Amino acid sequence: MNTDEFLNYIEFMSFNIYDWVLVFALAFLALELLNDVVTKRFTGERMLETLSSCVTQIPYYLSEMFIFGAAVYGFFTIHEMIPWKIPVNMHTAALVLLLADLTYYIEHYCIHKIRLFWLAHSVHHSSGMMNTATAFRFSLFDPVVSVLFHLPLVLMGFNPILIFAAEILVQAYQFWLHNEMIGKLGPLEWILNTPSHHRVHHGSDDKYIDKNFAGILIIWDRLFGTFQKEEEIPKYGLTTQMTSKNPITVQFYEFSKLYKDLKSAKGAGEFCSYLFKGPGWKPKSEDA
């Protein structure tokens, strides 16, 4: 198999896997809703929350179409310009997947720690429940952040097709993590990100906040000190709960809060701190 055939195969397989994951996710969501009915957890509020999560896909995919197109053009342009290029083969494809998973961890950590990025990611965390629909709950600004963090892989010399394929696989893996039906998975919990680990990530309890940023491999959290095991079922959602089921409110809930803080800023220092420090940052005078 020559390089072009290998790249075509990688591209086809990654998108094909993603399509099948979507089918699986929808089927599993139907199973979760049926389980809610059987266990008498099903309520109109839970159904509205589920629908609200699903509807966020509309603006997200519209944004994704334009941004992904721009990223394809930009990444390939940069790849053609740089003089160093890493060979394309099974070994480099595996290396890109590993680096893309590490990139996801770094990206995920940063979007929790930088408020400007949190504006987008807070949409994913704003649901007060945990089911597969939460995996579809995205901001229309999410694709912009992802492109920025994956740009270094292009600058390292990796073929953009390998990068896009790896990014798709890292995202596709995470659909099955958003549920309460799957318990702990024994030895797999040491290496892989699992539903138990990801339930912790969506918790707003003090000990669960900013933990378990992994995409596929939980080893990154174990290595960098951000791991927390699930000890009890988390309280899902934001620390200041967003209870609206209106898709527009879901998309822009954090924007109004940031706007109020920026208006109250006393000087450029506070203004920049509100943008680039953590979501809970306040001036010292307000912390006292």
C-alpha positions as CSV (number, residue, x, y, z in Angstrom):
1,M,0.0,0.0,0.0
2,N,1.5,3.3,-1.1
3,T,1.3,6.6,0.9
4,D,-1.8,7.9,-1.0
5,E,-3.7,4.6,-0.6
6,F,-2.8,4.5,3.1
7,L,-4.0,8.1,3.7
8,N,-7.2,7.4,1.8
9,Y,-7.8,4.3,3.9
10,I,-7.1,6.2,7.2
11,E,-9.5,9.0,6.1
12,F,-12.2,6.5,5.1
13,M,-11.9,4.4,8.3
14,S,-12.0,7.4,10.7
15,F,-15.1,8.9,9.2
16,N,-16.8,5.5,8.9
17,I,-16.1,4.8,12.5
18,Y,-17.5,8.1,13.5
19,D,-20.7,7.5,11.6
20,W,-21.1,4.1,13.3
21,V,-20.5,5.7,16.7
22,L,-23.3,8.1,16.0
23,V,-25.6,5.2,15.2
24,F,-24.5,3.5,18.4
25,A,-24.9,6.7,20.5
26,L,-28.5,7.2,19.3
27,A,-29.4,3.6,20.0
28,F,-27.9,3.8,23.4
29,L,-29.7,7.0,24.1
30,A,-33.0,5.3,23.3
31,L,-32.0,2.5,25.7
32,E,-31.3,5.0,28.4
33,L,-34.7,6.7,28.0
34,L,-36.4,3.3,28.1
35,N,-34.4,2.6,31.3
36,D,-35.6,5.9,32.8
37,V,-39.2,4.8,32.1
38,V,-38.7,1.4,33.6
39,T,-37.0,2.8,36.7
40,K,-39.6,5.6,37.0
41,R,-36.9,8.3,36.5
42,F,-38.4,9.6,33.3
43,T,-39.9,13.1,33.7
44,G,-40.8,15.9,31.3
45,E,-37.9,17.9,32.6
46,R,-35.4,15.1,31.8
47,M,-36.8,14.8,28.4
48,L,-36.6,18.5,27.8
49,E,-33.0,18.5,29.0
50,T,-32.2,15.6,26.6
51,L,-33.8,17.5,23.7
52,S,-32.0,20.7,24.6
53,S,-28.6,18.8,24.5
54,C,-29.5,17.4,21.1
55,V,-30.5,20.7,19.6
56,T,-27.1,22.2,20.4
57,Q,-25.9,20.0,17.5
58,I,-27.6,22.3,14.9
59,P,-25.5,25.5,15.5
60,Y,-22.4,23.3,16.3
61,Y,-22.5,21.5,12.9
62,L,-23.2,24.7,11.0
63,S,-20.1,26.2,12.7
64,E,-18.1,23.0,12.2
65,M,-18.8,23.0,8.4
66,F,-17.1,26.4,7.9
67,I,-14.4,26.0,10.5
68,F,-13.4,22.5,9.5
69,G,-13.2,23.6,5.8
70,A,-11.0,26.5,6.8
71,A,-8.9,24.2,9.0
72,V,-8.4,21.7,6.1
73,Y,-7.2,24.5,3.8
74,G,-5.0,26.1,6.4
75,F,-3.4,22.9,7.7
76,F,-2.6,21.6,4.2
77,T,-1.2,25.0,3.2
78,I,1.1,25.1,6.3
79,H,2.1,21.5,5.7
80,E,3.1,22.3,2.1
81,M,5.2,25.3,3.3
82,I,7.2,23.7,6.0
83,P,10.4,21.9,4.9
84,W,10.2,19.1,7.3
85,K,7.6,16.3,6.9
86,I,7.2,13.2,9.0
87,P,6.7,10.0,6.9
88,V,3.2,8.5,6.7
89,N,3.0,5.0,7.9
90,M,1.3,2.8,10.6
91,H,3.9,3.9,13.2
92,T,3.4,7.6,12.6
93,A,-0.4,7.2,12.5
94,A,-0.2,5.5,15.9
95,L,2.1,8.3,17.2
96,V,-0.3,11.0,15.9
97,L,-3.2,9.3,17.7
98,L,-1.2,9.3,20.9
99,L,-0.2,12.9,20.5
100,A,-3.8,13.9,19.6
101,D,-5.0,12.3,22.8
102,L,-2.4,14.2,24.8
103,T,-3.4,17.4,22.8
104,Y,-7.0,16.8,23.8
105,Y,-6.0,16.5,27.5
106,I,-4.0,19.8,27.2
107,E,-6.9,21.5,25.4
108,H,-9.4,20.2,27.8
109,Y,-7.4,21.4,30.8
110,C,-6.9,24.9,29.3
111,I,-10.6,25.4,28.4
112,H,-11.4,24.7,32.1
113,K,-8.8,27.1,33.3
114,I,-9.1,30.0,30.8
115,R,-12.5,31.8,31.0
116,L,-12.5,32.9,27.4
117,F,-12.4,29.3,26.3
118,W,-14.8,28.2,29.1
119,L,-17.5,30.3,27.5
120,A,-17.7,27.6,24.8
121,H,-17.0,24.5,26.9
122,S,-19.5,25.5,29.7
123,V,-22.3,24.5,27.3
124,H,-21.1,20.9,27.5
125,H,-21.1,21.0,31.3
126,S,-24.4,22.9,31.9
127,S,-26.7,19.9,31.9
128,G,-27.9,18.8,35.3
129,M,-28.2,15.2,34.1
130,M,-25.9,12.7,32.5
131,N,-26.9,10.6,29.5
132,T,-25.7,10.1,25.9
133,A,-27.4,13.3,24.8
134,T,-24.8,15.2,26.9
135,A,-22.1,13.9,24.6
136,F,-23.8,15.9,21.8
137,R,-24.1,19.1,23.9
138,F,-21.6,21.5,22.2
139,S,-21.1,25.2,21.7
140,L,-20.9,26.6,18.2
141,F,-17.5,28.0,19.2
142,D,-16.0,24.6,20.1
143,P,-14.4,24.0,16.7
144,V,-12.4,27.2,16.8
145,V,-10.7,26.1,20.1
146,S,-9.9,22.7,18.7
147,V,-8.2,24.0,15.6
148,L,-6.0,26.3,17.7
149,F,-4.7,23.4,19.9
150,H,-4.1,21.0,17.0
151,L,-2.1,23.4,15.0
152,P,1.2,22.4,16.7
153,L,0.8,18.9,15.3
154,V,0.9,20.4,11.8
155,L,3.9,22.4,12.6
156,M,5.7,19.3,13.8
157,G,5.3,17.9,10.3
158,F,2.5,15.4,10.5
159,N,0.2,15.0,7.5
160,P,-3.1,16.8,8.2
161,I,-5.1,13.7,7.2
162,L,-3.5,11.8,10.1
163,I,-4.3,14.7,12.4
164,F,-7.9,15.0,11.4
165,A,-8.4,11.3,11.6
166,A,-6.8,11.1,15.1
167,E,-8.9,14.0,16.3
168,I,-12.1,12.3,15.0
169,L,-11.2,9.0,16.7
170,V,-10.5,10.8,20.1
171,Q,-13.9,12.5,19.9
172,A,-15.7,9.4,18.7
173,Y,-14.4,7.4,21.6
174,Q,-16.0,9.7,24.1
175,F,-19.6,9.2,23.1
176,W,-19.9,6.1,25.3
177,L,-18.6,7.9,28.3
178,H,-21.7,10.0,29.0
179,N,-24.0,7.7,30.9
180,E,-24.9,6.3,34.3
181,M,-25.8,2.8,33.1
182,I,-22.3,1.5,32.8
183,G,-20.5,1.0,36.1
184,K,-16.8,0.6,36.9
185,L,-14.8,-1.6,34.5
186,G,-12.1,-3.2,36.7
187,P,-8.5,-3.1,35.4
188,L,-9.5,-0.9,32.4
189,E,-10.1,1.9,34.8
190,W,-6.3,2.2,35.2
191,I,-5.6,2.9,31.6
192,L,-8.7,4.1,29.8
193,N,-11.1,6.9,30.3
194,T,-14.4,5.3,31.3
195,P,-18.0,6.3,32.1
196,S,-17.1,6.3,35.8
197,H,-14.1,8.6,35.3
198,H,-16.1,10.9,33.0
199,R,-19.0,11.2,35.4
200,V,-16.5,12.6,37.9
201,H,-15.4,15.2,35.2
202,H,-19.0,16.4,34.9
203,G,-19.5,16.7,38.7
204,S,-19.8,20.1,40.3
205,D,-18.9,18.8,43.8
206,D,-15.8,20.4,45.2
207,K,-13.6,17.3,45.0
208,Y,-14.7,16.5,41.4
209,I,-14.2,20.0,39.9
210,D,-11.5,20.1,37.2
211,K,-10.6,16.4,37.3
212,N,-10.3,13.7,34.7
213,F,-9.7,15.7,31.5
214,A,-8.7,12.6,29.5
215,G,-10.0,11.8,26.0
216,I,-9.1,8.1,25.5
217,L,-6.3,7.4,28.0
218,I,-6.8,8.3,31.7
219,I,-3.0,7.9,32.2
220,W,-2.6,11.7,31.4
221,D,-4.6,12.6,34.5
222,R,-2.7,10.1,36.6
223,L,0.6,11.5,35.3
224,F,-0.3,15.2,35.8
225,G,-2.2,15.0,39.1
226,T,-5.7,15.7,37.9
227,F,-7.2,12.2,38.5
228,Q,-10.1,11.6,40.8
229,K,-11.9,8.3,41.2
230,E,-15.7,8.2,41.5
231,E,-16.7,7.8,45.1
232,E,-20.3,8.7,44.9
233,I,-22.6,9.8,42.1
234,P,-21.7,13.4,41.2
235,K,-24.0,16.3,41.2
236,Y,-23.9,17.3,37.5
237,G,-23.9,20.7,36.0
238,L,-22.2,24.1,36.7
239,T,-21.3,25.3,40.2
240,T,-23.9,28.0,39.5
241,Q,-26.6,25.8,38.0
242,M,-28.1,26.7,34.6
243,T,-31.7,25.3,34.7
244,S,-33.0,26.7,31.4
245,K,-33.9,24.2,28.6
246,N,-33.9,27.0,26.0
247,P,-31.2,26.2,23.4
248,I,-30.3,29.8,23.0
249,T,-29.8,30.3,26.8
250,V,-27.8,27.1,26.8
251,Q,-25.5,28.4,24.2
252,F,-24.9,31.9,25.7
253,Y,-25.5,31.5,29.5
254,E,-21.9,32.3,30.4
255,F,-21.6,35.2,28.0
256,S,-23.9,37.5,30.0
257,K,-22.0,36.7,33.2
258,L,-18.7,37.5,31.6
259,Y,-20.1,40.7,30.1
260,K,-21.2,41.9,33.6
261,D,-17.7,41.1,35.0
262,L,-16.0,42.9,32.2
263,K,-18.2,46.0,32.7
264,S,-17.2,46.0,36.4
265,A,-13.5,45.7,35.7
266,K,-11.3,48.5,37.1
267,G,-8.5,48.8,34.6
268,A,-6.9,46.7,32.0
269,G,-5.4,44.3,34.5
270,E,-8.8,43.2,35.8
271,F,-10.3,43.2,32.3
272,C,-7.6,40.8,31.1
273,S,-7.8,38.7,34.2
274,Y,-11.6,38.1,33.7
275,L,-10.8,36.9,30.2
276,F,-7.8,34.8,30.7
277,K,-7.9,33.5,34.3
278,G,-10.1,30.8,35.7
279,P,-13.9,31.0,35.5
280,G,-14.2,31.7,39.3
281,W,-11.6,34.5,39.4
282,K,-12.5,37.7,41.2
283,P,-10.4,40.8,42.2
284,K,-8.8,40.4,45.7
285,S,-11.1,43.1,47.1
286,E,-14.1,40.9,46.2
287,D,-12.5,37.7,47.6
288,A,-12.0,39.3,51.0
